[in-house]
């Protein structure tokens, strides 16, 4: 049954649950009922909730569907299948069950990990794509992560999360401390993460299987990178693509990392912004998406 702890959806939106292939998905949907569909995917350690302010800005423009990926938010957390090609297939099965066959797609962080192979595999359905500040395995994530202290703070967690069992042992009961580090150190606007926001993300990490599932994406990173490299040999990003960077983010130029995979890649940078673009600068992100998705 849906959790009684679900945060309020933005005005004009509702929480929904759907099931496909024995997986229950949680999503928040609303907006312009007859408008073009816009699918939103969030990253680690977040959920649909990361998009709530962007959704409020776009409520009168699109039919919005913000989906918690398998293993994320209030969706089911399967024991396996966290390589991004498997997640993309599961996500596509669910999107199809909603009757969506043409839509815009915007994704951040781990959401962009999934959106990249998704767009390669199901590109004829996607009107346009935006991938936001994300080290996509085999694409925008460097083969060798930096070791210097001036740079490693941005990516150290990739290796830490990939270690079996140890992160759970160290983080269980300390989830809030961990979240506070991310939202303090990887943002240009840490004030956007108050008690309400951190408590919500803490709830999700403390939920049964929540921490394990969040880490599982990183434990499948090598497999996902191999898949993406193989996929790039036979497929292209055939839709218009917006690489949306942040001037204080993790990947300096998202568009540059995506141009080898598509012929219609555009670039924009969100100013005064760290890694967590949808929550740090929601109005600027909404404006960028509205300008590109038309």
HUBEL-V935039 format. One record per residue. RES is the residue in three letters. OMEGA is omega in radians with two decimals (none if undefined). D_FIRST is the distance of its C-alpha to the first C-alpha in whole Angstrom. Layout:
res = (RES,RES)
omega = (OMEGA,OMEGA)
d_first = (D_FIRST,D_FIRST)
This chain:
res = (UNK,UNK,UNK,UNK,UNK,UNK,UNK,UNK,UNK,UNK,UNK,UNK,UNK,UNK,UNK,UNK,UNK,UNK,UNK,UNK,UNK,UNK,UNK,UNK,UNK,UNK,UNK,UNK,UNK,UNK,UNK,UNK,UNK,UNK,UNK,UNK,UNK,UNK,UNK,UNK,UNK,UNK,UNK,UNK,UNK,UNK,UNK,UNK,UNK,UNK,UNK,UNK,UNK,UNK,UNK,UNK,UNK,UNK,UNK,UNK,UNK,UNK,UNK,UNK,UNK,UNK,UNK,UNK,UNK,UNK,UNK,UNK,UNK,UNK,UNK,UNK,UNK,UNK,UNK,UNK,UNK,UNK,UNK,UNK,UNK,UNK,UNK,UNK,UNK,UNK,UNK,UNK,UNK,UNK,UNK,UNK,UNK,UNK,UNK,UNK,UNK,UNK,UNK,UNK,UNK,UNK,UNK,UNK,UNK,UNK,UNK,UNK,UNK,UNK,UNK,UNK,UNK,UNK,UNK,UNK,UNK,UNK,UNK,UNK,UNK,UNK,UNK,UNK,UNK,UNK,UNK,UNK,UNK,UNK,UNK,UNK,UNK,UNK,UNK,UNK,UNK,UNK,UNK,UNK,UNK,UNK,UNK,UNK,UNK,UNK,UNK,UNK,UNK,UNK,UNK,UNK,UNK,UNK,UNK,UNK,UNK,UNK,UNK,UNK,UNK,UNK,UNK,UNK,UNK,UNK,UNK,UNK,UNK,UNK,UNK,UNK,UNK,UNK,UNK,UNK,UNK,UNK,UNK,UNK,UNK,UNK,UNK,UNK,UNK,UNK,UNK,UNK,UNK,UNK,UNK,UNK,UNK,UNK,UNK,UNK,UNK,UNK,UNK,UNK,UNK,UNK,UNK,UNK,UNK,UNK,UNK,UNK,UNK,UNK,UNK,UNK,UNK,UNK,UNK,UNK,UNK,UNK,UNK,UNK,UNK,UNK,UNK,UNK,UNK,UNK,UNK,UNK,UNK,UNK,UNK,UNK,UNK,UNK,UNK,UNK,UNK,UNK,UNK,UNK,UNK,UNK,UNK,UNK,UNK,UNK,UNK,UNK,UNK,UNK,UNK,UNK,UNK,UNK,UNK,UNK,UNK,UNK,UNK,UNK,UNK,UNK,UNK,UNK,UNK,UNK,UNK,UNK,UNK,UNK,UNK,UNK,UNK,UNK,UNK,UNK,UNK,UNK,UNK,UNK,UNK,UNK,UNK,UNK,UNK,UNK,UNK,UNK,UNK,UNK)
omega = (3.10,-3.13,3.06,-3.09,-3.13,3.10,3.11,3.00,3.07,3.11,-3.13,-3.12,3.11,2.99,3.10,3.02,3.08,-3.09,3.06,3.14,3.08,3.04,3.07,3.11,2.96,3.09,3.09,-3.01,-3.14,-3.13,-3.08,-2.97,-3.12,-3.13,3.07,-3.10,3.08,3.11,-3.11,3.12,-3.12,-3.09,3.13,0.00,-2.95,-3.07,3.05,-3.04,3.13,-3.06,-2.91,-3.12,3.05,3.14,3.14,3.12,-3.03,-3.00,-3.09,-3.05,-3.04,2.82,-2.96,3.07,3.12,-2.94,2.92,3.12,2.94,-3.10,-3.03,3.02,-3.13,2.97,3.09,-3.10,-3.12,-3.09,-3.10,3.08,-3.11,2.90,-2.92,3.09,3.06,3.12,3.13,3.13,3.10,3.11,-3.12,3.08,3.14,3.12,3.11,3.14,3.09,-3.14,3.13,3.09,3.02,-3.02,2.95,-3.12,3.07,-3.04,-3.09,3.00,-3.13,3.04,3.09,3.03,-3.11,-3.07,-3.13,3.10,3.09,-3.11,3.07,-3.05,-3.02,-3.02,-3.11,3.13,-2.96,3.13,3.11,-2.99,2.97,3.07,-2.97,-3.08,-3.02,3.00,-3.06,-3.10,3.12,-3.07,-3.11,3.08,-3.14,3.11,3.09,3.13,-3.08,3.13,3.14,-3.08,-3.12,-3.10,-2.99,3.13,-3.14,-2.96,-3.06,-3.03,3.10,-3.14,-3.14,-3.11,-3.08,3.13,-3.11,2.93,-3.04,3.14,3.11,-3.13,-3.10,-2.99,-3.11,-3.06,3.14,-3.07,-3.09,3.10,-3.13,3.12,-3.12,3.10,-3.13,-3.03,3.03,-2.99,-3.05,3.11,2.93,-3.07,-3.08,-3.13,3.14,3.09,3.09,-3.10,-3.12,-3.09,-3.09,3.11,3.11,-3.14,3.03,3.08,-3.07,3.12,-3.12,3.12,3.14,3.13,-3.04,-3.13,3.14,-3.10,3.12,3.13,-3.05,3.07,-3.13,3.13,3.07,-3.01,-3.12,3.10,3.13,3.11,3.11,3.11,-3.10,3.12,3.11,-3.13,-3.11,3.09,-3.04,-3.06,3.12,2.95,-2.98,-3.13,2.97,-3.07,3.03,2.98,-3.02,-3.10,3.02,-3.03,3.06,-3.08,-3.07,-3.13,-3.00,-3.07,-3.12,-3.08,-3.13,-3.14,-3.08,-3.07,3.08,-3.02,-3.12,-3.09,-3.07,-3.06,-3.11,-3.05,2.97,-3.13,3.07,-3.09,3.10,-2.98,3.02,-3.02,-2.96,-2.98,-3.05,-3.14,3.14,-3.08,-3.05,-3.13,3.12,3.10,3.12,3.14,3.13,3.14,-3.13,3.13,-3.07,-3.08,3.11,none)
d_first = (0,4,6,9,11,12,15,17,17,21,23,23,19,16,12,11,9,11,12,16,18,15,13,10,12,11,14,16,18,21,25,28,26,29,30,30,27,26,24,23,23,23,24,24,23,21,18,18,19,23,23,23,26,27,25,26,30,29,27,30,31,29,25,23,20,19,17,16,18,17,17,17,14,11,11,12,15,17,20,22,23,24,27,27,28,25,23,25,25,21,21,23,22,19,21,23,20,20,23,25,28,30,29,30,28,28,27,28,29,26,25,29,29,27,28,32,31,29,32,34,32,31,34,35,32,32,34,34,33,33,32,32,34,33,34,33,34,38,38,38,38,41,42,43,41,44,45,47,45,46,43,41,39,37,36,37,33,33,35,33,30,31,33,31,29,31,29,26,29,30,27,25,25,27,25,26,29,29,27,30,32,31,30,34,36,34,35,37,36,34,34,31,28,28,26,23,23,24,21,18,20,20,16,16,19,18,14,14,16,17,20,21,20,21,25,24,25,29,29,29,32,35,33,32,35,37,35,36,39,39,38,40,43,42,40,40,38,39,38,39,37,37,38,36,38,38,41,40,37,37,39,42,42,39,41,44,41,40,43,44,41,42,45,43,42,42,42,41,41,39,41,40,37,36,33,30,32,29,28,32,33,31,34,36,33,32,36,36,34,35,38,38,35,37)
